Amino acid sequence: MKRVPSKCDVVIIGGGPAGSSAATHLALAGIDVVLLEKVKFPRNQVGESLIPHFWKFTDMTKVSEKIQQEGFVAKGGAVTVWDNQVHQIKFSEFGFTRPGLHIERDRFDEILLKHAESCGANIFNQIAVKGVDFSNAETPRVFYTDKREQAYIESSIDCRYVLDASGSNTCLANQFKSRQTISAELNFLSMWGYFKHSSFVGIDRNCHKIEDLSKVKPVTFVMSFGGGWLWHIVLREKTSVGFILPSKTTVGMNRQQREVFFRKSCKQLPHLSTLLAPAQFIEGSLEFRPDYSYYSTNVCGENYYCIGDSGAFVDPVFSHGVQNAFYNAAIATTAIKASLKNPKNRKRYSQLCESRMQQFYGFSRALALGEFGNNGIKPDLVKNLMKSLPPLELKLLLLASAMTNRSDNFYKLLNEAGLLEAFEDSSAIKSMGKFDQLSF
Ligand SMILES: Cc1cc2nc3c(=O)[nH]c(=O)nc-3n(C[C@H](O)[C@H](O)[C@H](O)COP(=O)(O)OP(=O)(O)OC[C@H]3O[C@@H](n4cnc5c(N)ncnc54)[C@H](O)[C@@H]3O)c2cc1C
């Protein structure tokens, strides 16, 4: 069994998209990096829709080819029915030459982690980090439990920098007590399950039998309901269906009652029931995650960085999560590389990184949570990011924000940034890709 070294330059906690891509960035730069992942890969994970923006990050980590070779389902965009209003986005109309993807996360995350290892990162599965002692600022000590053998072993590893990529476990935010829930009104619960032989929504906005998946490009289908929304994501062998609902919807229900609620809704809701008419539910596949909208007030320090979901999590309506994890990994590892070269400047690098990360999180939150307010957002940082975006990208985001009823906050920030005027056709954009109804 491979031994965990007693020291290295960087310890990464967690092997999801944030941790594995950070490990690859560092290993490609010749940095001694150890990644500790608490479970054995491949492992299940929710978050199966990727927007095409992610390719630029996988190009940077040189893993795009391996992803292409896997043959994940390529999607052409999204169709939403929000408050009975139908919208559609086609990625090809916004200059993307590569598709979005519908991915099985167990396989996608495994490809990324194996790639990190092939680039020279030292990867360990079944090792759970318990906490970090930062009392010696030059050499943080990471404590872990090695679960690879029946008798668990407690040990530690010294390093110069810690990268927390532990996802919703938020290892360091828990330790620092810096985790905040976005707002009391935003207590949402997600529940999702899998079906075999579901029909899917094609790029033509029609309902297609699963046999046509190789002939018609699918889209991610999103629909508002019950104060929240649902997704329908067709994968290679099964289809993922999930609800994001106010937690109060299922208050007092046990697991079995929630499953009854889920399956009954799937049978009754318009559009979804048609898509699922030929489908069979995969028994035992229903999973839940409670109250997941949070952020940490402390994501970067001189010797640590919290990236991906370990720094914040936003409602996933725009499929931003994995892309956000990749973005954080890219900038945090840039700061670490610079700090290893110029340790005297490491505080400055971490401050720069913190402001970039808060900016991106704030931007995602403004887009996804709309009228729910500015809770946890630094509006000036978000406005600066808006100003730096290419016009076509901004147009895509304007269109995306108009697909839900959550665009008020986003529009307000755009207006304050002086960008709405530049879009003389902003009201035309709002009605772009708008249709009266779906044919099924
Ligand atoms: C309901 C729902 C739907 C979503 N839909 C989408 C979507 O369609 N598209 C999208 O892009 N995103 C989506 N997301 C978000 C996406 O899943 C996350 O943003 C993404 O997984 C973040 O990657 P990560 O690497 O930060 O964390 P994770 O993928 O959660 O990885 C964290 C890893 O850390 C490990 N770990 C945890 N604690 C420890 C520890 N103590 N020691 C060692 N290892 C540890 C875990 O085992 C895990 O493997 C969705 C999220 C939810 C909840």
PDBQT file of the ligand as one rigid body, heavy atoms in Angstrom, charges set to zero:
ROOT
HETATM    1  C1  LIG A 501     -28.715  19.392  -6.460  1.00  0.00    +0.000 C 
HETATM    2  C2  LIG A 501     -27.474  19.876  -7.143  1.00  0.00    +0.000 A 
HETATM    3  C3  LIG A 501     -27.435  19.977  -8.529  1.00  0.00    +0.000 A 
HETATM    4  C4  LIG A 501     -26.278  20.432  -9.162  1.00  0.00    +0.000 A 
HETATM    5  N1  LIG A 501     -26.254  20.550 -10.531  1.00  0.00    +0.000 NA
HETATM    6  C5  LIG A 501     -25.134  21.001 -11.148  1.00  0.00    +0.000 A 
HETATM    7  C6  LIG A 501     -25.050  21.053 -12.557  1.00  0.00    +0.000 A 
HETATM    8  O1  LIG A 501     -25.987  20.676 -13.266  1.00  0.00    +0.000 OA
HETATM    9  N2  LIG A 501     -23.906  21.523 -13.116  1.00  0.00    +0.000 N 
HETATM   10  C7  LIG A 501     -22.842  21.927 -12.364  1.00  0.00    +0.000 A 
HETATM   11  O2  LIG A 501     -21.819  22.365 -12.925  1.00  0.00    +0.000 OA
HETATM   12  N3  LIG A 501     -22.880  21.867 -11.024  1.00  0.00    +0.000 NA
HETATM   13  C8  LIG A 501     -24.001  21.405 -10.402  1.00  0.00    +0.000 A 
HETATM   14  N4  LIG A 501     -24.029  21.300  -9.051  1.00  0.00    +0.000 N 
HETATM   15  C9  LIG A 501     -22.851  21.740  -8.304  1.00  0.00    +0.000 C 
HETATM   16  C10 LIG A 501     -21.688  20.767  -8.419  1.00  0.00    +0.000 C 
HETATM   17  O3  LIG A 501     -22.112  19.471  -8.083  1.00  0.00    +0.000 OA
HETATM   18  C11 LIG A 501     -20.583  21.233  -7.489  1.00  0.00    +0.000 C 
HETATM   19  O4  LIG A 501     -20.408  22.619  -7.642  1.00  0.00    +0.000 OA
HETATM   20  C12 LIG A 501     -19.245  20.511  -7.775  1.00  0.00    +0.000 C 
HETATM   21  O5  LIG A 501     -19.334  19.140  -7.502  1.00  0.00    +0.000 OA
HETATM   22  C13 LIG A 501     -18.149  21.150  -6.918  1.00  0.00    +0.000 C 
HETATM   23  O6  LIG A 501     -16.953  20.427  -7.019  1.00  0.00    +0.000 OA
HETATM   24  P1  LIG A 501     -15.966  20.343  -5.762  1.00  0.00    +0.000 P 
HETATM   25  O7  LIG A 501     -14.749  19.660  -6.256  1.00  0.00    +0.000 OA
HETATM   26  O8  LIG A 501     -15.861  21.669  -5.128  1.00  0.00    +0.000 OA
HETATM   27  O9  LIG A 501     -16.736  19.436  -4.690  1.00  0.00    +0.000 OA
HETATM   28  P2  LIG A 501     -17.200  17.915  -4.747  1.00  0.00    +0.000 P 
HETATM   29  O10 LIG A 501     -17.487  17.488  -6.130  1.00  0.00    +0.000 OA
HETATM   30  O11 LIG A 501     -18.263  17.800  -3.735  1.00  0.00    +0.000 OA
HETATM   31  O12 LIG A 501     -15.916  17.123  -4.248  1.00  0.00    +0.000 OA
HETATM   32  C14 LIG A 501     -15.482  17.211  -2.917  1.00  0.00    +0.000 C 
HETATM   33  C15 LIG A 501     -14.700  15.950  -2.565  1.00  0.00    +0.000 C 
HETATM   34  O13 LIG A 501     -14.110  16.134  -1.291  1.00  0.00    +0.000 OA
HETATM   35  C16 LIG A 501     -14.164  14.913  -0.576  1.00  0.00    +0.000 C 
HETATM   36  N5  LIG A 501     -14.072  15.227   0.849  1.00  0.00    +0.000 N 
HETATM   37  C17 LIG A 501     -15.019  15.818   1.617  1.00  0.00    +0.000 A 
HETATM   38  N6  LIG A 501     -14.573  15.942   2.875  1.00  0.00    +0.000 NA
HETATM   39  C18 LIG A 501     -13.337  15.419   2.913  1.00  0.00    +0.000 A 
HETATM   40  C19 LIG A 501     -12.377  15.239   3.946  1.00  0.00    +0.000 A 
HETATM   41  N7  LIG A 501     -12.637  15.611   5.205  1.00  0.00    +0.000 N 
HETATM   42  N8  LIG A 501     -11.196  14.656   3.636  1.00  0.00    +0.000 NA
HETATM   43  C20 LIG A 501     -10.937  14.263   2.361  1.00  0.00    +0.000 A 
HETATM   44  N9  LIG A 501     -11.822  14.390   1.358  1.00  0.00    +0.000 NA
HETATM   45  C21 LIG A 501     -12.999  14.981   1.627  1.00  0.00    +0.000 A 
HETATM   46  C22 LIG A 501     -15.515  14.325  -0.991  1.00  0.00    +0.000 C 
HETATM   47  O14 LIG A 501     -15.563  12.922  -0.785  1.00  0.00    +0.000 OA
HETATM   48  C23 LIG A 501     -15.595  14.717  -2.463  1.00  0.00    +0.000 C 
HETATM   49  O15 LIG A 501     -15.117  13.694  -3.316  1.00  0.00    +0.000 OA
HETATM   50  C24 LIG A 501     -25.158  20.807  -8.399  1.00  0.00    +0.000 A 
HETATM   51  C25 LIG A 501     -25.197  20.675  -7.015  1.00  0.00    +0.000 A 
HETATM   52  C26 LIG A 501     -26.334  20.211  -6.377  1.00  0.00    +0.000 A 
HETATM   53  C27 LIG A 501     -26.350  20.085  -4.873  1.00  0.00    +0.000 C 
ENDROOT
TORSDOF 0
